[in-house]
Amino acid sequence: MLAVFAQFERELLVERVRAGMAQARKDGKAIGRPATAREKTEKIRELFAQGLNKQEIAERLGVGRASVYRALV
């Protein structure tokens, strides 16, 4: 019986979250994690052209190595 109430409560929570996100999108607010590496793509390419390796670029700019690889592809 408790599982039924828990499932119902979970469904209500999901519905409220989706409604809130839809309202935020409607209001023009950004949803989700901010993109950090996309803004630094040009700097990543400049540093790579200067001869820095991918790990050094990631540490210097404060982004992940995977983000550096993605920007260079």
PDB file of N, CA, C and O in Angstrom, chain B, residues numbered from 101:
ATOM      1  N   MET B 101       0.816  -1.193   0.000  1.00  0.00           N
ATOM      2  CA  MET B 101       0.000   0.000   0.000  1.00  0.00           C
ATOM      3  C   MET B 101       0.864   1.263   0.000  1.00  0.00           C
ATOM      4  O   MET B 101       0.543   2.247  -0.666  1.00  0.00           O
ATOM      5  N   LEU B 102       1.959   1.219   0.754  1.00  0.00           N
ATOM      6  CA  LEU B 102       2.856   2.366   0.791  1.00  0.00           C
ATOM      7  C   LEU B 102       3.491   2.627  -0.569  1.00  0.00           C
ATOM      8  O   LEU B 102       3.741   3.774  -0.940  1.00  0.00           O
ATOM      9  N   ALA B 103       3.743   1.567  -1.296  1.00  0.00           N
ATOM     10  CA  ALA B 103       4.346   1.718  -2.627  1.00  0.00           C
ATOM     11  C   ALA B 103       3.411   2.469  -3.564  1.00  0.00           C
ATOM     12  O   ALA B 103       3.869   3.232  -4.414  1.00  0.00           O
ATOM     13  N   VAL B 104       2.133   2.266  -3.420  1.00  0.00           N
ATOM     14  CA  VAL B 104       1.152   2.960  -4.265  1.00  0.00           C
ATOM     15  C   VAL B 104       1.213   4.455  -4.002  1.00  0.00           C
ATOM     16  O   VAL B 104       1.210   5.260  -4.934  1.00  0.00           O
ATOM     17  N   PHE B 105       1.269   4.826  -2.713  1.00  0.00           N
ATOM     18  CA  PHE B 105       1.353   6.249  -2.372  1.00  0.00           C
ATOM     19  C   PHE B 105       2.675   6.856  -2.822  1.00  0.00           C
ATOM     20  O   PHE B 105       2.712   8.000  -3.276  1.00  0.00           O
ATOM     21  N   ALA B 106       3.745   6.106  -2.699  1.00  0.00           N
ATOM     22  CA  ALA B 106       5.055   6.598  -3.126  1.00  0.00           C
ATOM     23  C   ALA B 106       5.084   6.827  -4.628  1.00  0.00           C
ATOM     24  O   ALA B 106       5.625   7.829  -5.096  1.00  0.00           O
ATOM     25  N   GLN B 107       4.513   5.915  -5.377  1.00  0.00           N
ATOM     26  CA  GLN B 107       4.468   6.059  -6.830  1.00  0.00           C
ATOM     27  C   GLN B 107       3.603   7.252  -7.224  1.00  0.00           C
ATOM     28  O   GLN B 107       3.967   8.009  -8.123  1.00  0.00           O
ATOM     29  N   PHE B 108       2.474   7.425  -6.567  1.00  0.00           N
ATOM     30  CA  PHE B 108       1.596   8.560  -6.843  1.00  0.00           C
ATOM     31  C   PHE B 108       2.303   9.877  -6.553  1.00  0.00           C
ATOM     32  O   PHE B 108       2.229  10.820  -7.340  1.00  0.00           O
ATOM     33  N   GLU B 109       2.987   9.929  -5.415  1.00  0.00           N
ATOM     34  CA  GLU B 109       3.715  11.145  -5.044  1.00  0.00           C
ATOM     35  C   GLU B 109       4.832  11.436  -6.048  1.00  0.00           C
ATOM     36  O   GLU B 109       5.064  12.593  -6.401  1.00  0.00           O
ATOM     37  N   ARG B 110       5.507  10.416  -6.495  1.00  0.00           N
ATOM     38  CA  ARG B 110       6.575  10.573  -7.481  1.00  0.00           C
ATOM     39  C   ARG B 110       6.012  11.123  -8.796  1.00  0.00           C
ATOM     40  O   ARG B 110       6.615  12.004  -9.409  1.00  0.00           O
ATOM     41  N   GLU B 111       4.887  10.619  -9.218  1.00  0.00           N
ATOM     42  CA  GLU B 111       4.263  11.104 -10.444  1.00  0.00           C
ATOM     43  C   GLU B 111       3.872  12.576 -10.325  1.00  0.00           C
ATOM     44  O   GLU B 111       4.025  13.346 -11.273  1.00  0.00           O
ATOM     45  N   LEU B 112       3.362  12.962  -9.146  1.00  0.00           N
ATOM     46  CA  LEU B 112       3.027  14.372  -8.919  1.00  0.00           C
ATOM     47  C   LEU B 112       4.273  15.251  -8.985  1.00  0.00           C
ATOM     48  O   LEU B 112       4.256  16.335  -9.568  1.00  0.00           O
ATOM     49  N   LEU B 113       5.348  14.766  -8.379  1.00  0.00           N
ATOM     50  CA  LEU B 113       6.599  15.525  -8.375  1.00  0.00           C
ATOM     51  C   LEU B 113       7.119  15.718  -9.799  1.00  0.00           C
ATOM     52  O   LEU B 113       7.504  16.824 -10.177  1.00  0.00           O
ATOM     53  N   VAL B 114       7.128  14.657 -10.577  1.00  0.00           N
ATOM     54  CA  VAL B 114       7.603  14.727 -11.963  1.00  0.00           C
ATOM     55  C   VAL B 114       6.749  15.703 -12.766  1.00  0.00           C
ATOM     56  O   VAL B 114       7.270  16.488 -13.557  1.00  0.00           O
ATOM     57  N   GLU B 115       5.450  15.649 -12.561  1.00  0.00           N
ATOM     58  CA  GLU B 115       4.538  16.543 -13.272  1.00  0.00           C
ATOM     59  C   GLU B 115       4.813  18.005 -12.917  1.00  0.00           C
ATOM     60  O   GLU B 115       4.822  18.864 -13.799  1.00  0.00           O
ATOM     61  N   ARG B 116       5.036  18.289 -11.639  1.00  0.00           N
ATOM     62  CA  ARG B 116       5.319  19.663 -11.210  1.00  0.00           C
ATOM     63  C   ARG B 116       6.651  20.159 -11.764  1.00  0.00           C
ATOM     64  O   ARG B 116       6.768  21.319 -12.161  1.00  0.00           O
ATOM     65  N   VAL B 117       7.650  19.285 -11.791  1.00  0.00           N
ATOM     66  CA  VAL B 117       8.960  19.670 -12.319  1.00  0.00           C
ATOM     67  C   VAL B 117       8.851  19.987 -13.807  1.00  0.00           C
ATOM     68  O   VAL B 117       9.386  20.994 -14.270  1.00  0.00           O
ATOM     69  N   ARG B 118       8.171  19.144 -14.541  1.00  0.00           N
ATOM     70  CA  ARG B 118       8.008  19.393 -15.980  1.00  0.00           C
ATOM     71  C   ARG B 118       7.249  20.682 -16.243  1.00  0.00           C
ATOM     72  O   ARG B 118       7.585  21.430 -17.161  1.00  0.00           O
ATOM     73  N   ALA B 119       6.225  20.942 -15.440  1.00  0.00           N
ATOM     74  CA  ALA B 119       5.461  22.181 -15.598  1.00  0.00           C
ATOM     75  C   ALA B 119       6.345  23.391 -15.295  1.00  0.00           C
ATOM     76  O   ALA B 119       6.276  24.402 -15.994  1.00  0.00           O
ATOM     77  N   GLY B 120       7.159  23.293 -14.276  1.00  0.00           N
ATOM     78  CA  GLY B 120       8.069  24.383 -13.927  1.00  0.00           C
ATOM     79  C   GLY B 120       9.103  24.633 -15.006  1.00  0.00           C
ATOM     80  O   GLY B 120       9.414  25.782 -15.319  1.00  0.00           O
ATOM     81  N   MET B 121       9.636  23.563 -15.577  1.00  0.00           N
ATOM     82  CA  MET B 121      10.616  23.715 -16.647  1.00  0.00           C
ATOM     83  C   MET B 121       9.979  24.308 -17.892  1.00  0.00           C
ATOM     84  O   MET B 121      10.591  25.131 -18.574  1.00  0.00           O
ATOM     85  N   ALA B 122       8.758  23.896 -18.192  1.00  0.00           N
ATOM     86  CA  ALA B 122       8.057  24.450 -19.355  1.00  0.00           C
ATOM     87  C   ALA B 122       7.803  25.943 -19.157  1.00  0.00           C
ATOM     88  O   ALA B 122       7.942  26.729 -20.094  1.00  0.00           O
ATOM     89  N   GLN B 123       7.433  26.330 -17.944  1.00  0.00           N
ATOM     90  CA  GLN B 123       7.204  27.746 -17.657  1.00  0.00           C
ATOM     91  C   GLN B 123       8.509  28.534 -17.756  1.00  0.00           C
ATOM     92  O   GLN B 123       8.518  29.656 -18.264  1.00  0.00           O
ATOM     93  N   ALA B 124       9.598  27.960 -17.279  1.00  0.00           N
ATOM     94  CA  ALA B 124      10.897  28.637 -17.364  1.00  0.00           C
ATOM     95  C   ALA B 124      11.307  28.833 -18.817  1.00  0.00           C
ATOM     96  O   ALA B 124      11.797  29.901 -19.184  1.00  0.00           O
ATOM     97  N   ARG B 125      11.111  27.809 -19.650  1.00  0.00           N
ATOM     98  CA  ARG B 125      11.425  27.947 -21.080  1.00  0.00           C
ATOM     99  C   ARG B 125      10.559  29.032 -21.716  1.00  0.00           C
ATOM    100  O   ARG B 125      11.035  29.827 -22.526  1.00  0.00           O
ATOM    101  N   LYS B 126       9.286  29.053 -21.339  1.00  0.00           N
ATOM    102  CA  LYS B 126       8.360  30.053 -21.857  1.00  0.00           C
ATOM    103  C   LYS B 126       8.814  31.464 -21.468  1.00  0.00           C
ATOM    104  O   LYS B 126       8.661  32.410 -22.241  1.00  0.00           O
ATOM    105  N   ASP B 127       9.371  31.590 -20.263  1.00  0.00           N
ATOM    106  CA  ASP B 127       9.866  32.884 -19.779  1.00  0.00           C
ATOM    107  C   ASP B 127      11.233  33.237 -20.347  1.00  0.00           C
ATOM    108  O   ASP B 127      11.749  34.326 -20.097  1.00  0.00           O
ATOM    109  N   GLY B 128      11.829  32.311 -21.119  1.00  0.00           N
ATOM    110  CA  GLY B 128      13.110  32.574 -21.754  1.00  0.00           C
ATOM    111  C   GLY B 128      14.317  32.288 -20.878  1.00  0.00           C
ATOM    112  O   GLY B 128      15.414  32.760 -21.175  1.00  0.00           O
ATOM    113  N   LYS B 129      14.143  31.538 -19.823  1.00  0.00           N
ATOM    114  CA  LYS B 129      15.256  31.212 -18.935  1.00  0.00           C
ATOM    115  C   LYS B 129      15.981  29.974 -19.439  1.00  0.00           C
ATOM    116  O   LYS B 129      15.375  29.076 -20.024  1.00  0.00           O
ATOM    117  N   ALA B 130      17.275  29.942 -19.205  1.00  0.00           N
ATOM    118  CA  ALA B 130      18.082  28.802 -19.624  1.00  0.00           C
ATOM    119  C   ALA B 130      17.827  27.621 -18.701  1.00  0.00           C
ATOM    120  O   ALA B 130      17.724  27.777 -17.484  1.00  0.00           O
ATOM    121  N   ILE B 131      17.729  26.454 -19.287  1.00  0.00           N
ATOM    122  CA  ILE B 131      17.497  25.219 -18.539  1.00  0.00           C
ATOM    123  C   ILE B 131      18.743  24.357 -18.666  1.00  0.00           C
ATOM    124  O   ILE B 131      19.313  24.234 -19.750  1.00  0.00           O
ATOM    125  N   GLY B 132      19.160  23.764 -17.564  1.00  0.00           N
ATOM    126  CA  GLY B 132      20.275  22.827 -17.602  1.00  0.00           C
ATOM    127  C   GLY B 132      21.598  23.471 -17.228  1.00  0.00           C
ATOM    128  O   GLY B 132      21.671  24.638 -16.843  1.00  0.00           O
ATOM    129  N   ARG B 133      22.612  22.682 -17.353  1.00  0.00           N
ATOM    130  CA  ARG B 133      23.951  23.097 -16.980  1.00  0.00           C
ATOM    131  C   ARG B 133      24.504  24.074 -18.022  1.00  0.00           C
ATOM    132  O   ARG B 133      24.321  23.861 -19.221  1.00  0.00           O
ATOM    133  N   PRO B 134      25.172  25.135 -17.584  1.00  0.00           N
ATOM    134  CA  PRO B 134      25.717  26.086 -18.551  1.00  0.00           C
ATOM    135  C   PRO B 134      26.871  25.479 -19.348  1.00  0.00           C
ATOM    136  O   PRO B 134      27.684  24.721 -18.820  1.00  0.00           O
ATOM    137  N   ALA B 135      26.920  25.830 -20.622  1.00  0.00           N
ATOM    138  CA  ALA B 135      27.988  25.346 -21.489  1.00  0.00           C
ATOM    139  C   ALA B 135      29.246  26.162 -21.205  1.00  0.00           C
ATOM    140  O   ALA B 135      29.245  27.382 -21.370  1.00  0.00           O
ATOM    141  N   THR B 136      30.303  25.503 -20.784  1.00  0.00           N
ATOM    142  CA  THR B 136      31.530  26.222 -20.461  1.00  0.00           C
ATOM    143  C   THR B 136      32.547  26.126 -21.594  1.00  0.00           C
ATOM    144  O   THR B 136      33.177  27.122 -21.950  1.00  0.00           O
ATOM    145  N   ALA B 137      32.708  24.946 -22.154  1.00  0.00           N
ATOM    146  CA  ALA B 137      33.756  24.742 -23.147  1.00  0.00           C
ATOM    147  C   ALA B 137      33.401  25.360 -24.495  1.00  0.00           C
ATOM    148  O   ALA B 137      34.294  25.789 -25.226  1.00  0.00           O
ATOM    149  N   ARG B 138      32.125  25.415 -24.835  1.00  0.00           N
ATOM    150  CA  ARG B 138      31.747  25.977 -26.135  1.00  0.00           C
ATOM    151  C   ARG B 138      32.178  27.437 -26.245  1.00  0.00           C
ATOM    152  O   ARG B 138      32.568  27.902 -27.316  1.00  0.00           O
ATOM    153  N   GLU B 139      32.104  28.140 -25.143  1.00  0.00           N
ATOM    154  CA  GLU B 139      32.509  29.540 -25.150  1.00  0.00           C
ATOM    155  C   GLU B 139      34.025  29.690 -25.283  1.00  0.00           C
ATOM    156  O   GLU B 139      34.517  30.745 -25.682  1.00  0.00           O
ATOM    157  N   LYS B 140      34.749  28.644 -24.951  1.00  0.00           N
ATOM    158  CA  LYS B 140      36.208  28.695 -24.952  1.00  0.00           C
ATOM    159  C   LYS B 140      36.825  27.968 -26.144  1.00  0.00           C
ATOM    160  O   LYS B 140      38.028  27.705 -26.148  1.00  0.00           O
ATOM    161  N   THR B 141      36.029  27.642 -27.144  1.00  0.00           N
ATOM    162  CA  THR B 141      36.502  26.856 -28.288  1.00  0.00           C
ATOM    163  C   THR B 141      37.655  27.551 -29.011  1.00  0.00           C
ATOM    164  O   THR B 141      38.663  26.919 -29.324  1.00  0.00           O
ATOM    165  N   GLU B 142      37.510  28.835 -29.273  1.00  0.00           N
ATOM    166  CA  GLU B 142      38.574  29.558 -29.979  1.00  0.00           C
ATOM    167  C   GLU B 142      39.863  29.572 -29.169  1.00  0.00           C
ATOM    168  O   GLU B 142      40.944  29.386 -29.727  1.00  0.00           O
ATOM    169  N   LYS B 143      39.762  29.789 -27.860  1.00  0.00           N
ATOM    170  CA  LYS B 143      40.949  29.803 -26.999  1.00  0.00           C
ATOM    171  C   LYS B 143      41.600  28.423 -26.972  1.00  0.00           C
ATOM    172  O   LYS B 143      42.826  28.311 -26.967  1.00  0.00           O
ATOM    173  N   ILE B 144      40.773  27.366 -26.953  1.00  0.00           N
ATOM    174  CA  ILE B 144      41.305  26.000 -26.976  1.00  0.00           C
ATOM    175  C   ILE B 144      42.111  25.780 -28.248  1.00  0.00           C
ATOM    176  O   ILE B 144      43.210  25.229 -28.202  1.00  0.00           O
ATOM    177  N   ARG B 145      41.572  26.206 -29.372  1.00  0.00           N
ATOM    178  CA  ARG B 145      42.271  26.024 -30.649  1.00  0.00           C
ATOM    179  C   ARG B 145      43.551  26.850 -30.705  1.00  0.00           C
ATOM    180  O   ARG B 145      44.553  26.394 -31.255  1.00  0.00           O
ATOM    181  N   GLU B 146      43.532  28.055 -30.146  1.00  0.00           N
ATOM    182  CA  GLU B 146      44.737  28.895 -30.108  1.00  0.00           C
ATOM    183  C   GLU B 146      45.828  28.229 -29.290  1.00  0.00           C
ATOM    184  O   GLU B 146      46.979  28.164 -29.723  1.00  0.00           O
ATOM    185  N   LEU B 147      45.478  27.737 -28.114  1.00  0.00           N
ATOM    186  CA  LEU B 147      46.476  27.102 -27.252  1.00  0.00           C
ATOM    187  C   LEU B 147      47.016  25.819 -27.880  1.00  0.00           C
ATOM    188  O   LEU B 147      48.200  25.513 -27.745  1.00  0.00           O
ATOM    189  N   PHE B 148      46.160  25.076 -28.560  1.00  0.00           N
ATOM    190  CA  PHE B 148      46.610  23.858 -29.220  1.00  0.00           C
ATOM    191  C   PHE B 148      47.572  24.198 -30.358  1.00  0.00           C
ATOM    192  O   PHE B 148      48.558  23.491 -30.571  1.00  0.00           O
ATOM    193  N   ALA B 149      47.291  25.265 -31.078  1.00  0.00           N
ATOM    194  CA  ALA B 149      48.167  25.705 -32.166  1.00  0.00           C
ATOM    195  C   ALA B 149      49.519  26.174 -31.629  1.00  0.00           C
ATOM    196  O   ALA B 149      50.532  26.089 -32.323  1.00  0.00           O
ATOM    197  N   GLN B 150      49.527  26.666 -30.394  1.00  0.00           N
ATOM    198  CA  GLN B 150      50.776  27.108 -29.773  1.00  0.00           C
ATOM    199  C   GLN B 150      51.616  25.944 -29.283  1.00  0.00           C
ATOM    200  O   GLN B 150      52.769  26.133 -28.896  1.00  0.00           O
ATOM    201  N   GLY B 151      51.054  24.738 -29.294  1.00  0.00           N
ATOM    202  CA  GLY B 151      51.830  23.561 -28.938  1.00  0.00           C
ATOM    203  C   GLY B 151      51.507  22.962 -27.587  1.00  0.00           C
ATOM    204  O   GLY B 151      52.158  22.000 -27.180  1.00  0.00           O
ATOM    205  N   LEU B 152      50.525  23.495 -26.875  1.00  0.00           N
ATOM    206  CA  LEU B 152      50.152  22.904 -25.595  1.00  0.00           C
ATOM    207  C   LEU B 152      49.409  21.604 -25.842  1.00  0.00           C
ATOM    208  O   LEU B 152      48.673  21.471 -26.819  1.00  0.00           O
ATOM    209  N   ASN B 153      49.614  20.633 -24.931  1.00  0.00           N
ATOM    210  CA  ASN B 153      48.870  19.390 -25.099  1.00  0.00           C
ATOM    211  C   ASN B 153      47.473  19.539 -24.496  1.00  0.00           C
ATOM    212  O   ASN B 153      47.174  20.522 -23.818  1.00  0.00           O
ATOM    213  N   LYS B 154      46.645  18.566 -24.753  1.00  0.00           N
ATOM    214  CA  LYS B 154      45.233  18.661 -24.373  1.00  0.00           C
ATOM    215  C   LYS B 154      45.035  18.735 -22.862  1.00  0.00           C
ATOM    216  O   LYS B 154      44.151  19.448 -22.388  1.00  0.00           O
ATOM    217  N   GLN B 155      45.845  18.009 -22.109  1.00  0.00           N
ATOM    218  CA  GLN B 155      45.731  18.030 -20.648  1.00  0.00           C
ATOM    219  C   GLN B 155      46.082  19.420 -20.113  1.00  0.00           C
ATOM    220  O   GLN B 155      45.387  19.935 -19.237  1.00  0.00           O
ATOM    221  N   GLU B 156      47.140  20.026 -20.624  1.00  0.00           N
ATOM    222  CA  GLU B 156      47.532  21.370 -20.178  1.00  0.00           C
ATOM    223  C   GLU B 156      46.463  22.406 -20.505  1.00  0.00           C
ATOM    224  O   GLU B 156      46.191  23.304 -19.708  1.00  0.00           O
ATOM    225  N   ILE B 157      45.858  22.272 -21.688  1.00  0.00           N
ATOM    226  CA  ILE B 157      44.792  23.196 -22.086  1.00  0.00           C
ATOM    227  C   ILE B 157      43.610  23.057 -21.126  1.00  0.00           C
ATOM    228  O   ILE B 157      43.053  24.058 -20.676  1.00  0.00           O
ATOM    229  N   ALA B 158      43.234  21.832 -20.817  1.00  0.00           N
ATOM    230  CA  ALA B 158      42.106  21.581 -19.927  1.00  0.00           C
ATOM    231  C   ALA B 158      42.359  22.191 -18.547  1.00  0.00           C
ATOM    232  O   ALA B 158      41.474  22.823 -17.970  1.00  0.00           O
ATOM    233  N   GLU B 159      43.565  22.000 -18.026  1.00  0.00           N
ATOM    234  CA  GLU B 159      43.896  22.543 -16.707  1.00  0.00           C
ATOM    235  C   GLU B 159      43.923  24.066 -16.727  1.00  0.00           C
ATOM    236  O   GLU B 159      43.430  24.709 -15.801  1.00  0.00           O
ATOM    237  N   ARG B 160      44.486  24.634 -17.759  1.00  0.00           N
ATOM    238  CA  ARG B 160      44.622  26.084 -17.843  1.00  0.00           C
ATOM    239  C   ARG B 160      43.259  26.781 -17.961  1.00  0.00           C
ATOM    240  O   ARG B 160      43.046  27.839 -17.370  1.00  0.00           O
ATOM    241  N   LEU B 161      42.346  26.183 -18.724  1.00  0.00           N
ATOM    242  CA  LEU B 161      41.049  26.819 -18.962  1.00  0.00           C
ATOM    243  C   LEU B 161      39.956  26.352 -18.005  1.00  0.00           C
ATOM    244  O   LEU B 161      38.863  26.917 -17.985  1.00  0.00           O
ATOM    245  N   GLY B 162      40.248  25.326 -17.215  1.00  0.00           N
ATOM    246  CA  GLY B 162      39.263  24.854 -16.254  1.00  0.00           C
ATOM    247  C   GLY B 162      38.122  24.073 -16.873  1.00  0.00           C
ATOM    248  O   GLY B 162      36.988  24.140 -16.399  1.00  0.00           O
ATOM    249  N   VAL B 163      38.417  23.338 -17.924  1.00  0.00           N
ATOM    250  CA  VAL B 163      37.412  22.478 -18.560  1.00  0.00           C
ATOM    251  C   VAL B 163      37.950  21.050 -18.571  1.00  0.00           C
ATOM    252  O   VAL B 163      39.131  20.824 -18.304  1.00  0.00           O
ATOM    253  N   GLY B 164      37.097  20.105 -18.875  1.00  0.00           N
ATOM    254  CA  GLY B 164      37.507  18.712 -18.916  1.00  0.00           C
ATOM    255  C   GLY B 164      38.273  18.379 -20.188  1.00  0.00           C
ATOM    256  O   GLY B 164      38.153  19.065 -21.203  1.00  0.00           O
ATOM    257  N   ARG B 165      39.063  17.308 -20.111  1.00  0.00           N
ATOM    258  CA  ARG B 165      39.818  16.875 -21.288  1.00  0.00           C
ATOM    259  C   ARG B 165      38.898  16.501 -22.428  1.00  0.00           C
ATOM    260  O   ARG B 165      39.197  16.784 -23.588  1.00  0.00           O
ATOM    261  N   ALA B 166      37.783  15.868 -22.112  1.00  0.00           N
ATOM    262  CA  ALA B 166      36.837  15.480 -23.163  1.00  0.00           C
ATOM    263  C   ALA B 166      36.297  16.708 -23.880  1.00  0.00           C
ATOM    264  O   ALA B 166      36.057  16.668 -25.087  1.00  0.00           O
ATOM    265  N   SER B 167      36.107  17.784 -23.154  1.00  0.00           N
ATOM    266  CA  SER B 167      35.638  19.030 -23.775  1.00  0.00           C
ATOM    267  C   SER B 167      36.685  19.596 -24.729  1.00  0.00           C
ATOM    268  O   SER B 167      36.349  20.148 -25.777  1.00  0.00           O
ATOM    269  N   VAL B 168      37.941  19.455 -24.361  1.00  0.00           N
ATOM    270  CA  VAL B 168      39.028  19.918 -25.227  1.00  0.00           C
ATOM    271  C   VAL B 168      39.051  19.085 -26.507  1.00  0.00           C
ATOM    272  O   VAL B 168      39.136  19.629 -27.608  1.00  0.00           O
ATOM    273  N   TYR B 169      38.975  17.768 -26.356  1.00  0.00           N
ATOM    274  CA  TYR B 169      38.952  16.886 -27.539  1.00  0.00           C
ATOM    275  C   TYR B 169      37.778  17.252 -28.440  1.00  0.00           C
ATOM    276  O   TYR B 169      37.928  17.334 -29.659  1.00  0.00           O
ATOM    277  N   ARG B 170      36.614  17.471 -27.844  1.00  0.00           N
ATOM    278  CA  ARG B 170      35.407  17.793 -28.602  1.00  0.00           C
ATOM    279  C   ARG B 170      35.580  19.112 -29.365  1.00  0.00           C
ATOM    280  O   ARG B 170      35.114  19.234 -30.498  1.00  0.00           O
ATOM    281  N   ALA B 171      36.239  20.089 -28.760  1.00  0.00           N
ATOM    282  CA  ALA B 171      36.420  21.377 -29.406  1.00  0.00           C
ATOM    283  C   ALA B 171      37.408  21.290 -30.558  1.00  0.00           C
ATOM    284  O   ALA B 171      37.341  22.089 -31.492  1.00  0.00           O
ATOM    285  N   LEU B 172      38.317  20.336 -30.505  1.00  0.00           N
ATOM    286  CA  LEU B 172      39.335  20.223 -31.533  1.00  0.00           C
ATOM    287  C   LEU B 172      38.904  19.362 -32.712  1.00  0.00           C
ATOM    288  O   LEU B 172      39.579  19.348 -33.741  1.00  0.00           O
ATOM    289  N   VAL B 173      37.807  18.654 -32.584  1.00  0.00           N
ATOM    290  CA  VAL B 173      37.341  17.788 -33.681  1.00  0.00           C
ATOM    291  C   VAL B 173      36.615  18.593 -34.705  1.00  0.00           C
ATOM    292  O   VAL B 173      36.148  18.046 -35.703  1.00  0.00           O
TER     293      VAL B 173
END
